[in-house]
Amino acid sequence: MKTAVPCYYHLDVEVSPERVVQVSRILAAHLRYWDLDNLVDPVCRGAELLLRAIDAHATDKHTSIEMWWNGQHLITAFGDDDPDLRPDQDLRSCLADIAAMSDGWGCCASDTGSKIIWFSQRARAGERVPLVPVAPAPVLSTGLTVPHVERIAALAAQAPAGDDALEGSR
């Protein structure tokens, strides 16, 4: 049985139309490496939506992408430093699509004034690792004789001679 090992990946990228597809392939490769094949499509679709929106609306095209896998959820976050990019105006349609296809999402500001947009996907039970251990099924097998049982039987056969010797010494 596989155990869930927490994973982390970070990528800094200058967003351009040709880089959107490249970044999507990079994220897909990491998800496959982590055995999260079932999450490749939704994560790559969300990443492409955000990267295309950043390319269309942002003046600063630099963004950081991070993925965290904790054994049950994959969180994908995009951070940028563009103060002119407004999630409530420029990214409204993109965020609506991400909200529809993810299990959770959000947008927050950091202390430095940058924005972080994140979304999460939950790996369903049985697709990544069993979340609850399954008891093994009983198996019929033939029993083997245990060696120490045979030695005890052999010693028991010799016991009366030893008991006589003990009784004679009393």
C-alpha positions as CSV (number, residue, x, y, z in Angstrom):
1,M,0.0,0.0,0.0
2,K,1.3,3.4,-0.9
3,T,1.5,6.1,1.7
4,A,0.8,9.7,0.9
5,V,4.0,11.7,0.9
6,P,3.6,15.5,1.0
7,C,5.0,17.1,-2.1
8,Y,5.8,20.7,-3.1
9,Y,6.8,22.4,-6.4
10,H,7.6,26.0,-7.2
11,L,8.0,27.6,-10.6
12,D,8.7,31.3,-11.5
13,V,7.7,32.2,-15.1
14,E,7.4,35.2,-17.4
15,V,4.0,34.8,-18.9
16,S,3.6,34.9,-22.7
17,P,1.2,33.0,-25.0
18,E,3.8,30.3,-25.9
19,R,4.8,29.8,-22.3
20,V,1.2,29.0,-21.2
21,V,1.3,25.6,-23.0
22,Q,4.8,24.9,-21.7
23,V,3.9,25.7,-18.1
24,S,0.8,23.4,-18.5
25,R,3.0,20.6,-19.6
26,I,5.5,21.2,-16.8
27,L,2.7,21.1,-14.2
28,A,1.2,17.9,-15.8
29,A,4.6,16.2,-15.7
30,H,4.9,16.9,-11.9
31,L,1.4,15.7,-11.2
32,R,2.1,12.5,-13.1
33,Y,5.4,12.1,-11.2
34,W,3.4,12.4,-8.0
35,D,0.9,9.7,-9.3
36,L,-1.9,12.3,-9.5
37,D,-2.9,11.6,-13.1
38,N,-6.5,12.2,-12.4
39,L,-5.8,15.8,-11.4
40,V,-3.9,16.7,-14.5
41,D,-6.8,18.0,-16.6
42,P,-8.5,20.2,-14.0
43,V,-5.2,21.7,-12.7
44,C,-3.9,22.4,-16.2
45,R,-7.2,23.9,-17.3
46,G,-7.2,26.2,-14.3
47,A,-3.5,27.1,-14.8
48,E,-4.1,27.9,-18.5
49,L,-7.1,30.1,-17.6
50,L,-5.1,32.1,-15.0
51,L,-2.0,32.4,-17.2
52,R,-4.0,33.6,-20.2
53,A,-5.8,36.2,-18.0
54,I,-2.5,37.4,-16.6
55,D,-1.1,37.6,-20.1
56,A,-4.1,39.6,-21.3
57,H,-4.5,42.0,-18.4
58,A,-1.2,42.4,-16.4
59,T,1.5,44.9,-17.1
60,D,4.0,42.9,-15.0
61,K,4.1,39.4,-16.6
62,H,6.1,37.7,-13.9
63,T,4.2,35.2,-11.8
64,S,5.1,32.4,-9.4
65,I,3.3,29.1,-9.4
66,E,3.3,26.7,-6.4
67,M,1.7,23.3,-6.0
68,W,1.3,21.5,-2.6
69,W,0.1,17.9,-2.3
70,N,-0.8,16.9,1.3
71,G,-2.1,13.4,0.7
72,Q,-5.7,14.4,0.1
73,H,-5.7,17.9,-1.5
74,L,-3.7,19.5,-4.2
75,I,-3.4,23.3,-3.8
76,T,-2.2,25.3,-6.8
77,A,-1.4,29.0,-6.2
78,F,-0.4,31.8,-8.5
79,G,1.2,34.9,-7.2
80,D,2.0,38.2,-9.0
81,D,3.2,41.6,-8.1
82,D,1.2,43.7,-10.5
83,P,-0.8,46.3,-8.6
84,D,-2.9,47.2,-11.7
85,L,-4.3,43.6,-12.1
86,R,-7.6,43.6,-10.2
87,P,-9.1,40.1,-9.5
88,D,-12.6,41.6,-9.0
89,Q,-12.6,43.3,-12.4
90,D,-9.9,41.9,-14.8
91,L,-10.1,38.3,-13.7
92,R,-13.8,38.0,-12.9
93,S,-14.7,35.5,-15.7
94,C,-11.5,33.5,-15.1
95,L,-12.2,33.2,-11.4
96,A,-15.8,32.1,-12.1
97,D,-14.6,29.3,-14.3
98,I,-12.0,28.2,-11.7
99,A,-14.7,28.2,-8.9
100,A,-16.9,26.0,-11.1
101,M,-14.2,23.3,-11.7
102,S,-12.4,23.3,-8.4
103,D,-13.2,22.0,-4.9
104,G,-12.1,25.3,-3.3
105,W,-10.5,28.6,-4.4
106,G,-9.6,32.0,-3.1
107,C,-7.7,35.2,-3.6
108,C,-5.8,37.1,-1.0
109,A,-3.2,39.9,-0.7
110,S,0.2,39.5,0.9
111,D,2.0,42.0,3.1
112,T,4.1,43.1,0.1
113,G,1.1,44.1,-1.9
114,S,1.2,41.1,-4.2
115,K,-1.9,38.9,-4.9
116,I,-2.2,35.2,-4.6
117,I,-4.9,33.3,-6.4
118,W,-5.3,29.6,-5.4
119,F,-7.5,26.7,-6.1
120,S,-7.6,23.2,-4.7
121,Q,-8.6,19.8,-6.0
122,R,-9.3,16.8,-3.8
123,A,-8.1,13.4,-4.8
124,R,-11.0,11.0,-4.5
125,A,-10.6,7.9,-2.3
126,G,-9.0,5.1,-4.3
127,E,-7.5,7.3,-7.0
128,R,-4.3,8.3,-5.3
129,V,-3.9,6.3,-2.1
130,P,-6.4,4.6,0.1
131,L,-7.3,7.2,2.8
132,V,-8.5,4.4,5.2
133,P,-6.4,1.2,5.4
134,V,-8.3,-1.8,4.1
135,A,-8.1,-5.1,6.1
136,P,-6.6,-8.0,4.2
137,A,-9.1,-10.6,2.9
138,P,-8.7,-14.1,4.6
139,V,-6.8,-16.6,2.6
140,L,-7.0,-20.3,2.8
141,S,-3.6,-22.0,3.1
142,T,-2.3,-25.3,4.2
143,G,-0.8,-25.4,7.7
144,L,2.8,-26.4,8.3
145,T,3.9,-28.3,11.3
146,V,5.8,-26.2,13.7
147,P,9.3,-27.5,14.5
148,H,9.2,-26.9,18.2
149,V,6.0,-28.9,18.6
150,E,7.8,-32.0,17.2
151,R,10.7,-31.5,19.7
152,I,8.3,-31.3,22.6
153,A,6.6,-34.5,21.5
154,A,10.0,-36.2,21.3
155,L,10.9,-34.9,24.8
156,A,7.6,-36.1,26.1
157,A,8.3,-39.6,24.9
158,Q,11.6,-39.6,26.9
159,A,9.9,-38.1,30.0
160,P,8.9,-41.4,31.8
161,A,12.6,-42.6,32.0
162,G,13.5,-39.2,33.5
163,D,10.6,-39.3,36.0
164,D,11.7,-42.8,37.2
165,A,15.2,-41.4,37.8
166,L,13.8,-38.5,39.8
167,E,11.6,-40.8,41.9
168,G,14.5,-43.1,42.6
169,S,16.6,-40.2,44.0
170,R,13.9,-39.3,46.6
